[in-house]
Amino acid sequence: MTLFHLVVRELGRQPARTAGCVLAVGMGAAGYLLLVGTAASLADQFADMKRLLGAEVVVQRARATSPFSSNLTPEEVAQLAALPGVQRVSRLAFGKTELVGDRFFLVFGLESDPALGTTLRSLEGRLPLGGGDEAALGILAAGRLGLGIGSTLEVRGRHLRIVGVYRCGHSLLDHGAVLPLDLTQRLFNLGDRVNVVLLRTEAGMHPEKLALEIGRRYSGVEASTTETWISMYGEYALIESYVRLVGLIALLVAMLAVSSVSQVALMARLGELAMLRAVGWSRAQVGRLVFFEALAVAGLGGLAAAPLGEGILLLASPLNRETAGFVADHVNLGLLPETLALTLMAGCLGAMPPLARVLRTAPARVLRMP
């Protein structure tokens, strides 16, 4: 009988124990897959924002801790627009409020700009026009709130007519609403100020050079290229490293549990393993049998990570609205090879303690036991 058939036979002898071990490893692997997948989704969201902003340079108040705490005056905006190398200036205001059915709702106040429509993947109706009580809802917000074109959205006591439903592919924006800039300024008490200014550069003007020139001329504002501004608030590389560490810890905890169960199971089989040694099996042969049993459990657990992860996401889907859509709706299948490889490595580590105990036990002492 080959080693493969022996491993299959041993795993099938106690199916409940085997299933429990596979489930424990699978949950740890699913935890790693979901955590790392969420970090990757978050990184993709922030990286994709450059396309949606449609600008090379972002200007905000110096030392502002967030876009919400930044404010720029009309005079400062005019100075930026007059700089050499600036082709177009877009003013942007932010607001966050609480709606019935949504405790964290983001509002984006934008100037009427035909170029904005080119960044949207789809738009039903139209974008709101300045001077009116109008709004366009992101497709995810519209579905969550049960609203559509012609419906009324109440924001801070103001009743806004929904004139469009857009989809841009960015969860943060698709979970919010676009309002005219002047209306956003009134609703969130900004006066004539805006939170940030987006600059489109002329051909031949390098964005980094323009950002440095703005910083040299005006000490009260802070200019960054779009990528730098996004990473400044996203910090997605740090988040990704952190969740990978947490995921590995979850995986190792699962393997420790499996290792403990394996030790108990192997102690019950000491007599059988000692008999194999007595009839001529070497330590290496017995060690390979025990090691590959643990490796098979780890492999099955790694393969179970994707369906278990999908089940967890399905159960947690009602909570996704609290994350502004940053938690992915489905498992990132691109991470499966990495997850499986790490699960197998963890399985090898988990097999070491029970394997060492088996190999240390002398067959003669086991066979003398009643």
N, C-alpha and C positions, 0 to 999 in steps of 0.2 A: 504494500500500500504506500503510495507516494505521500510526501509531506503535505501536499495540497489537500488530498483526501482526508488525511488525519486532522488537519485544521478544521475542515468543513464538518467532519464528524463530531469533533469536540464542541464546536460552536452549536451544533444542532442537538447535543445531548441535553442541554439545559436552556431551552429557547427563551424562557422568561428572563433568566439572568443575562443572556446575550442581548436580548431586546432592551433591557434596562441599561446596560453598558453603552449600547449604540445610541440610545436616546440621550444619555448624559453627555456623551461626546458630541452628538449632533446639536444639542442645545448650546454647548460652548462654541462650536464652530459657527452656528447660526448667529450667536451674539457677535462674534468677530466680523462675520459677513455684513451684518446690519450696521454695526458701528462704523466700519471702514466705508461701507457704501454710502452712509449718510454724510460722512466727511467729504467723500468724493462729489456727492451731489451738491453740497454746500459750496465747494470750490468751483464747480462748474457754474453755479448760479452767479457767483460774484464775477467770475471771468467773463461770462456772457454779457454782463452789464455794460461793458465797453461798447459793444455793438448797439445796445439800446440807447445809450446816452448820445451816441453820434457825435462825440466831440473828442478832441485830443488833449485838452487841458481843462482842469477843474479848479475853480478859485473859490475859497471860503475864508471866513474870518480866521485870523492867526490864532493859534492855540485853542481853537474850538475842540471840544471833546467829542462832538458828534455833529452831523449835519443839522440836527434840530436846534442845537445851541449856537449855530453860526448865523450871522445876519450881515448883509451888505447893503449899503445905501445906494440910491439912484446916482449920486455923484461918482461913487466908486465904480459903478457899472459903466457909466459914460466914459470914465478914464480908461477902463479896460478896452472898451470898444474902439477908442481912438488910437490904440497902440499899433505900431507898424507890425504887419504879419498876421493880424487878426482879421479873419474873413467874416465871421458871424458870431454874435453873442446871443445866448439863450439863458433866460432867467428861470430859476427853478425854486419852488417853495415846497416844504414838506409839512405834513400834519398827521398826528395820530390821535384817534378818538375811539370812543366806545359806542357800538351800535347794538340794537336788539338782535341777538343771534351771533354777535361777534364782539368779543371784549377787546380786541386789538385790531383796529382797522386803520390802514395807512391811506393817506390822501396825497396825491401828487399834483401840485399846481403848476401847470405848464402854459407857456405862451402859445398862441395859435401858430403852428409851424407845419407847413405841408410836408416837410422832410420827416416829421415824426411818423406819418403814415407808412413810410417805406420801411420802418423798423418793425412794424406789426405783422405778424404772420397772417392774421385775419381780423377783419373789422366789420361788424354788422351795424348798420346805421352810420353814424359819423362821430367825430370827436367834438367836444363842447366848444362853443365860441365864447369869446370874452364878452363881458357885459350882461350875461344872462345867468339864470339859476339852472344850470345844466351840469350833467355829469356823464361820464362814460365809465362803465363797470368792467373790471377784469372778468374773464369768463368763469374763473373759479369762484370769485366773490358773488357773481350773479347766480350761479348754481347753489351756493351755500345759503344765500339770503332769499332765494326764490324770487328774484326780480329780473325784469327784462326791459326792452325798449318800451317806453310809454309809462313805465312804473315810476313811483316816487321814492326817492331815497332821502331820508331825514338825517342831516348832519348838523349837530349842534343847534337844533331847533329850526334849521332852515330846510325847507322842502325843495329838493332838486329833482328836476325831470330827467330821467335817463334817456339819453339820445343815442347811445351806442354801447355795444358790448364788444370788447377787443380781446385778442389773444396775442401775446408777444412771446410766450414760451419761457418767461422768467416768473417763477412762482411768486416772488415778492410783489411784482407789479400786477400779476394776474389775480392776486388775492386782494387787490386794493381798487382804488378809483382814481380817474384823472378828472380834475376840475380846471376851469379857467384860472389863470394866475391871480387875477384881481379878486375873484371870489375866495380863493384860498387865503389870500392876504387878509381879507375881512374876517373870515371865519376863525382864523387862528391868531388874530390880533398882531399881524406883522406890520401893519401900516403900509408904507410904500417900499418896504424892504423885502429882500429875498434871502433864502438860505445859502444857495450856491449859484455860481455863474458858470456856464459851460461855454468854452471857446473852441471854435473851429478855425484852424490855422490856414493861412494861404499856402499855395504851392511853393515849395522851397523853404518854408519856415519849419525848423525842427521843433517839435513840441517841448523838448527838454530845454532848449535855448530860450523859448518864449517864457517858460515857467521860471527860469532863473532871472530873466529880465524883469518880470513882474515882482519877484521877491526883492530884487535890488532897488526898484523904484518905490515900492509901497511897502512900508513896514507893517501896516495894519492888516494885510491880507496874506494868505498862504496859497501859492499856486503849485499844482502837482500835475504830472501827466495822469491820464485816466487810469492807467494800470497801477501807478503808485497810490493814487487816491483810493481805488478799490481795495488794494491789498492792505492799506492802512486801517480800514474798517473791517475787512473780511478776516484778516489773520488766519486764512484758511490753512496755510501750511502748518501753523502751530496746532490748530484744531485737529488736523489730520494726524499729526504725530501723536497727539494726546489720545485720540480714540483708538488708534492702533495699539497703543500700550494697554488701554483698558480692555480691548478685545483679546489681546494675548493673555492678559490675566484671567479673563473669563474662560479662555480655552485651557489654560494650565490648571485652573481650579477643577474644571470638568475632568481633566486627565488624572488629577490626584484622586478624585472620587472613584474613577474607574480603576486606578491602581490599587486602591484599598479593597474594592470589591474583588479584583483579580487575586489579591493575596489570600483573601478568605477562601475563594474557590480553589486556588491551587493547594492550600493546606488540606482541603478535603480530598484532593487527588494525589497527595504525596505518596500514598501506597502504590497507586498505579504507576506513577513516574518512577518510583524506586524499583518496581518490578521490571520496567523497561531497561533501567540501568543494569539490573541483575541478569537479564537475558542478553546483554551485550551492547546495549545502546551507550554511546559515549556521552560525556557531558555536553559536547557541542551539539549532538543530535537532539538531546532533550532541550537544550537552550534554544535551538532553532524552532522547535515546536511551540514552546511557550512564547517566544518573541513574535512569531508570525501570527499566533492567535491574537495577541494584543494589537499587532499591526492591522489585522483584518477588521477588528472592532473599530479601530481609529479610521480606517478607510471607509467603512460603512457609515460611520458617524459623519465623516466629511461629506459623503454623497447625500446624506439626509439633511445637510445644512440648508440647501436651497428650499425644499418644500417646507421645512420647519420655519424658515425665515418668512416665506410667503404667508404662512398661517399666522405668525406673530404680527405681520404688517396688516393683515386682514382684521385681526382683533383690535389693533391699535388705530385703525383708520379714522374712527370718530375723533381721536385726539390730534389728528394731523392739522386741523385748523388752528390749533394753538401754536404751531410752529411756522405759520405763514407759508406752509407748503414745502419747507425745506427737507422734510423727511420724505424719501422717495416712496412712491406707491408700490413699487415692485423691487425685488432683489436685483442687485447689479450682477448679472451673470458673468461679466468680465472679470470679477474678483474670485470666481469659483476655483480656477487653478491655484491661485495664491492661497486661498483658504484650505484647499485639500492638501497642498504641500505642507503648510504649517500644522495642520491636524495630524498628518502622518509623522512629522517631526516630534510633535507633542506625544503621540502614541509611543514612539521609540523611547522617549524619556520616561513615560509612565510605566513602560514594561520593565525598566531596570530594577526597581526594588523587588517585585515578586520574582523576577528571574534570578537575582542574586541570592534570594532566600532559598529557592529551589536547589540551586547549584551548590550552596553551602551545606545542605542537609545530606548526610551520609546514607546511602541506601540500606546498609546493614542495620542502622539504628531504627529506621522507619519500619523495616520488615519485622523487627523484634517487638514493635509496639502491638498491643492487643487490638 
